[in-house]
């Protein structure tokens, strides 16, 4: 019985990763290749709290939204890019008009890399390493080997 549960869980995790990879592959086939250096997209401005945190981290400013997602349980994530092409992660849990309180209901990260079809942000703390895999379809949080996945209810661009 235990082996069946373990096998089912492993199959589910593998299946979600394959689905993300296929979605990313389809999206890359539909998008024209970029030929210029990375510039901020002409999307929406990132939240003011994110702009301020990025400037405090040495950003050149003018952060623009690359990807925004909101999960079914109101977790929100912005992937933002500044004028220099640097990526930033802003996570927030709370009402749409609530105040971002870094370390309580908000998390700003500067260690963000683009992956096939999404972004990977890393947060190193005394308790260990947490990674946030953000795609247009799901948010996956992994801390010390424990993984939680959240379906996306809303996204931009969409």
N, C-alpha and C positions, 0 to 999 in steps of 0.2 A: 504494500500500500504506500509506504513511504517513498519507494523508488518511483512509483507511478506519479505521485505528487511532484517530486523533484524533476522527473522527466517532462511533465506538463509545464512546469514553470520555466524550465530551460527552453522548451519549444516556443512558449509564448514570447520570451525575451528575444530569442532568435528571430521569430516572425516579425516583431515590431521593428527590429533593426533592418531586416530585409525590406520591409515596407518603406522605411525612411530612405534607404539607399535607392530603391526604385523610384520613389517620388523625386528625389534629388536628381537622379539620372534623367528622368522625364523633363524636369524643369530646366536642366542644363541644355537639353536638346532643343527646347523651345526658345531659349534665350540666345540672342546673338552673342558671340564671344566679345569680351572687352579687349580693346586694343590700346587704351590709354592707361596712364597711371591711375590708381584708385583716387576718386574724388567723392565727396559726400553726395549722396543722391539728392534729388530735388524734393524729397519727402518732407514730412512734418518735422518741426523742431522737437528735440528731445525735451523732457520735463526740465523746469528751471533748477530743481534740486540736482539733477544729473549734470546740467551745464556747470553749476557751481562746484560740484565734486570733481569734475574733470579738470576745471581750471586749477583747483587746489592740487591736482596730481600732475600739473605741468602741461595740460593740453593747450593747443593753439586756439581752441574755442570753436564756436558755431557748430555744435553737435547736431547732426541730422539723423533722424530715425532711418535705420536700415531695415529693421524688423521689429514689429510689436506683436506680442501675443497676450491673450488673456485666457486662463484656463476656466473650466467649469466651476472651480471653487474660488474664483477671483484672485488667483495669483497672476500678477502682471509682470512682463519682462520687456524691456526695451534693449535692443542692440543698436548702439549709436556709433557714428563715425565723425571724427572731427576733420577740419580742413587739411590736416597733414595725412589723413588716411588711417589714423589710429582708431581701433575699435574699443568700445566700452560696453559693459553690462550693467543694467540697472534693474534690480528686482524689487517688487513691492507687493505687499499683501494688505489690502484694505479697500475702503470705498474709493470710487473714482476721484472724488474731490478732496480726499484726505491728505494730511501732511506727511511727507516722507521723513521718517526719523531713522537715519542710518544706524544700523546695529539693532534696531527694534522691529520695525515693520518694513525696512528697506535695506538693500544691499547693493553697494556700488563696487564694481570690480574693474581693474585695469588689465587683467591677464585674460585676454579674449583672443581666440584664433578662429579663422574661418575654416570650416570643414566641408566635405562634400554634402551640400544640401542644408547646411546649418552653421551653428556656431558653438564653440566649447569655451566656457568660462571656468576658471579655477580659483578657488578660495582656500588658502592655506591658513589653518588656525592651530592653536595648541591641541585641539581635539582631533586633528587630522586634516585630511584634504577632502574637500567637497568639490565635485564638478557639476556643472549645469550644462546639459546638452539641449540646445534650443533649436528647434526646427519650426517651420510653419504649421506643423501638425501635432507636435507634442513637446513637452518639457520633461526632461529626465534629470533627476537629482540623484547623485551617487555619493554617499559618504561612508568611507571605511568599508566598502564592499556591500553596503545596503543601498538598494536602488528603489526609487519611487518614480512612477511615471504619471503624468497628468495630461489629459487630452485637451486640445486647444478648442475653445469656443468661439474666439474672435481673433483675427490677425490682420495686420497691415504690412506690406501690401497684400492684397488679398485675392 
